[in-house]
Amino acid sequence: MNKKDASLLERTEGAIAMNLERFAYGNEQVIEFTSSFVADDKYKYTVDLV
């Protein structure tokens, strides 16, 4: 993680974080895109494949 992102997440430069990218579609067209950095000790994620 770079210095700016580390500062925003109150971490040290080079700390581990997860970069999440999410796309939302409407009529087969992207209508929303989100990119987020998440500190590794703040969240627990699960994935359900359907």
URDA-V826005 format. One record per residue. N is the residue number from 1. PHI is phi in whole degrees, -180 to 180 (* if undefined). Layout:
BEGIN
n = [N & N]
phi = [PHI & PHI]
END
This chain:
BEGIN
n = [1 & 2 & 3 & 4 & 5 & 6 & 7 & 8 & 9 & 10 & 11 & 12 & 13 & 14 & 15 & 16 & 17 & 18 & 19 & 20 & 21 & 22 & 23 & 24 & 25 & 26 & 27 & 28 & 29 & 30 & 31 & 32 & 33 & 34 & 35 & 36 & 37 & 38 & 39 & 40 & 41 & 42 & 43 & 44 & 45 & 46 & 47 & 48 & 49 & 50]
phi = [* & -78 & -61 & -64 & -64 & -61 & -63 & -64 & -95 & 56 & -127 & -89 & -58 & 90 & -64 & -82 & -149 & -103 & -101 & -102 & -123 & -129 & -118 & -116 & -117 & -139 & 53 & 64 & -126 & -67 & -115 & -154 & -136 & -130 & -125 & -136 & -101 & -128 & -63 & -65 & -103 & -103 & -139 & -122 & -113 & -129 & -126 & -111 & -89 & -123]
END
